[in-house]
Amino acid sequence: MLDIKQIRENPDFVQERLHRRSGEYAIATLLHLDQRQRDLQTTRNNLQAQGNSTAKRIKEKIQSGLDPNGPEISAIKAEGSAIKAELAKLDPQEKALKAEIDTLLLTLPNLPSDRTPIGANETENVERSRWGDEYKPNLDHPKAHWEIGETLGILDFKRAVKVAQSRFVNLIGSGAALERALINFMLDRQTAAGYTEVMPPVLINSASLTGTGQLPKFAEESFRCGDDDLWLTPTAEVPLTNLYRDEILDAEQLPIHHCAYTPCFRREAGSYGKDTRGLIRLHQFNKVEMVKIVHPDHSEAELEAMLGNATAILEALQLPYRILELCTGDLGFTATRCYDVEVWMPEAGAYREISSCSNCSDFQARRASIRFKTPGQKGTNYVHTLNGSGLAVGRTMAAILENYQQPDGSVTIPEALRPYFGREAIAPV
């Protein structure tokens, strides 16, 4: 979340940065509530000072010889009781104000970085680079990955509807083996790059989702277990980041680099009509996620390194891609700066997102209370958190099926993946 002190001291700056996101994020109400809270605190301080003065007067009067049960002492005690009663009235008011302020703060997105391109929406994202044009297949009539998968007998969408509902898939035979091979390949690559692998819970509590920013804003996107305060994880970013929630780390522990494979679950609310076929937008999908918890001075360099870790997977698989830097109007809720990596999909003749690498600065750390302490220095500071896909497994499979399809209906397996898959191709049944 944003720092209320920053909002209070630099309201025009905060409002201008929020305006860059092309949304309505008025902070006037928040500033009004903050002023009321500070006014109440001033009243509390004054009453407490009066109460202390009253107690001191009673002590002095008794020490001077007055009867502790006499009328003068009783009158002063009555003043003290009245002050205590006034203080008691402040408690519910202060708690209610704090709850309102916290609720409003949770609805505000992160402030875009100085380096984030200014733009209204995704059409103004900035293409930074492309890689692998020489690997784009020369196909007259490329088939879509779902058509290829169904012909090969490795993707079964129809029976998945019977088992669950639409936007689920059964991976059959070589499809299941290819998915597993990709997961292992990605994990090996990311651990070799310095990430420590974690296998976290996929059921997570509300505090974790709040800490990383999925709640309250994206509640409708998530699947909840009705009998428990547990949700199906939308991404391993949530459990990996929340491993350190409410902790004060030593500066020497930073940076922390974790990766994890998990199934991910999203309702995709509001996306109906988009990518209704195939593996691009499912309610359940597999992903290898990267998370970094770092010193604030290093988060920009760590973002560039994370981007390299994501694209290295595509380069090893010889899948063409491009890198977009998201503009302020398309920036994710928790990000101050973000790159999208898009892989080439021949059937669409377009690039499609396969990874998103974000620097969240101290936004998630403030929500989740993740701080660090430097030896010899007073106080603590918030860490910076970063996350990125390394990669979305189903989308990677879709890209392989389309980019490596052959005229005879088979699909060649990328050379780097063959030791994991055990064969050079998937042939038609």
KACORRA-V317294 format. One record per residue. N is the residue number from 1. D_FIRST is the distance of its C-alpha to the first C-alpha in Angstrom with 1 decimal. Layout:
# KACORRA-V317294
n->[N N]
d_first->[D_FIRST D_FIRST]
This chain:
# KACORRA-V317294
n->[1 2 3 4 5 6 7 8 9 10 11 12 13 14 15 16 17 18 19 20 21 22 23 24 25 26 27 28 29 30 31 32 33 34 35 36 37 38 39 40 41 42 43 44 45 46 47 48 49 50 51 52 53 54 55 56 57 58 59 60 61 62 63 64 65 66 67 68 69 70 71 72 73 74 75 76 77 78 79 80 81 82 83 84 85 86 87 88 89 90 91 92 93 94 95 96 97 98 99 100 101 102 103 104 105 106 107 108 109 110 111 112 113 114 115 116 117 118 119 120 121 122 123 124 125 126 127 128 129 130 131 132 133 134 135 136 137 138 139 140 141 142 143 144 145 146 147 148 149 150 151 152 153 154 155 156 157 158 159 160 161 162 163 164 165 166 167 168 169 170 171 172 173 174 175 176 177 178 179 180 181 182 183 184 185 186 187 188 189 190 191 192 193 194 195 196 197 198 199 200 201 202 203 204 205 206 207 208 209 210 211 212 213 214 215 216 217 218 219 220 221 222 223 224 225 226 227 228 229 230 231 232 233 234 235 236 237 238 239 240 241 242 243 244 245 246 247 248 249 250 251 252 253 254 255 256 257 258 259 260 261 262 263 264 265 266 267 268 269 270 271 272 273 274 275 276 277 278 279 280 281 282 283 284 285 286 287 288 289 290 291 292 293 294 295 296 297 298 299 300 301 302 303 304 305 306 307 308 309 310 311 312 313 314 315 316 317 318 319 320 321 322 323 324 325 326 327 328 329 330 331 332 333 334 335 336 337 338 339 340 341 342 343 344 345 346 347 348 349 350 351 352 353 354 355 356 357 358 359 360 361 362 363 364 365 366 367 368 369 370 371 372 373 374 375 376 377 378 379 380 381 382 383 384 385 386 387 388 389 390 391 392 393 394 395 396 397 398 399 400 401 402 403 404 405 406 407 408 409 410 411 412 413 414 415 416 417 418 419 420 421 422 423 424 425 426 427 428 429]
d_first->[0.0 3.8 6.6 8.8 11.7 11.3 11.2 14.1 16.1 15.7 15.2 17.6 16.0 12.6 14.6 16.8 14.3 12.9 16.6 17.3 15.7 18.6 16.7 16.7 13.5 15.2 13.5 16.8 16.4 13.2 15.2 18.2 16.7 15.4 18.9 20.5 18.6 19.8 23.2 23.5 22.7 25.5 27.8 27.1 27.9 31.0 32.2 31.7 33.7 36.4 36.4 37.0 39.7 41.3 41.5 42.9 45.6 46.6 47.1 49.1 51.3 52.2 52.9 55.2 57.2 56.0 56.3 52.9 54.0 55.4 54.3 52.6 50.4 49.7 48.7 46.1 44.8 44.4 42.3 40.1 39.8 38.9 36.1 34.8 34.9 32.9 30.2 30.2 29.6 26.4 24.7 24.1 23.0 20.4 19.1 19.1 17.2 14.5 14.3 14.2 11.4 9.2 10.4 9.8 6.2 6.0 8.3 7.0 7.2 6.9 9.7 13.0 14.8 18.1 19.9 18.6 21.6 21.4 22.6 22.5 22.7 23.8 27.2 25.9 24.5 26.4 28.8 28.9 31.7 33.9 35.7 38.7 40.6 43.7 42.6 42.2 45.0 47.9 48.3 50.1 48.6 45.6 44.7 41.3 40.0 40.3 43.9 44.6 43.0 44.9 48.1 47.7 47.0 43.7 41.2 41.9 39.8 42.5 42.8 39.0 39.0 41.6 39.7 36.2 35.8 35.3 32.8 33.8 36.3 38.9 39.4 43.1 45.2 44.3 41.1 39.8 41.3 39.6 36.2 36.7 38.1 35.1 32.7 34.8 35.3 31.5 30.8 33.8 32.6 29.1 30.4 33.0 30.2 28.8 26.4 27.0 27.5 26.0 27.1 24.3 24.5 24.0 23.4 20.0 18.5 15.8 13.7 13.8 12.9 9.9 8.8 9.3 8.2 11.8 11.6 11.9 12.3 14.8 16.8 19.9 19.8 20.2 23.3 23.2 25.9 27.2 28.6 25.8 22.0 22.1 21.2 22.8 20.5 19.6 19.4 19.9 16.6 15.3 17.9 18.2 14.7 14.8 18.1 16.5 13.9 14.5 16.8 17.7 19.5 22.3 22.0 25.1 23.5 21.5 21.4 21.1 22.2 22.5 24.0 24.9 26.9 26.0 27.0 24.1 24.1 22.8 24.3 24.0 23.7 24.6 26.3 29.8 32.5 30.7 32.1 33.8 36.2 35.8 33.1 30.5 28.5 29.3 27.7 28.3 28.3 28.3 26.0 25.8 22.3 21.3 18.3 17.9 16.3 17.4 17.7 15.7 19.1 20.1 17.3 19.1 22.4 21.0 19.8 23.4 24.9 22.9 24.2 27.6 27.4 26.7 29.5 31.9 32.2 33.3 35.7 37.2 37.8 39.0 36.9 36.3 32.8 30.9 27.6 25.4 22.6 20.3 20.2 17.3 18.5 18.5 15.4 13.5 10.2 8.3 10.9 11.6 15.2 17.3 20.9 22.8 26.1 28.6 31.9 35.2 36.6 40.3 40.9 38.3 39.2 35.5 32.5 30.0 26.6 26.9 23.9 20.4 19.1 15.5 13.8 10.1 10.2 8.0 4.8 6.4 8.1 5.8 5.3 9.0 10.1 12.1 13.9 17.3 20.2 22.8 26.4 27.9 24.8 23.3 19.8 17.1 14.5 11.5 13.0 12.3 12.5 14.7 16.4 19.5 22.5 25.6 26.9 26.9 30.3 31.7 31.1 32.7 35.7 35.9 36.0 38.7 40.8 40.9 41.3 43.8 45.9 49.6 52.5 54.0 50.9 49.7 46.5 46.6 44.1 42.5 44.4 41.4 40.8 44.4 44.4 41.7 43.3 46.9 48.4 48.6 48.3 47.9 51.1 51.8 53.2]
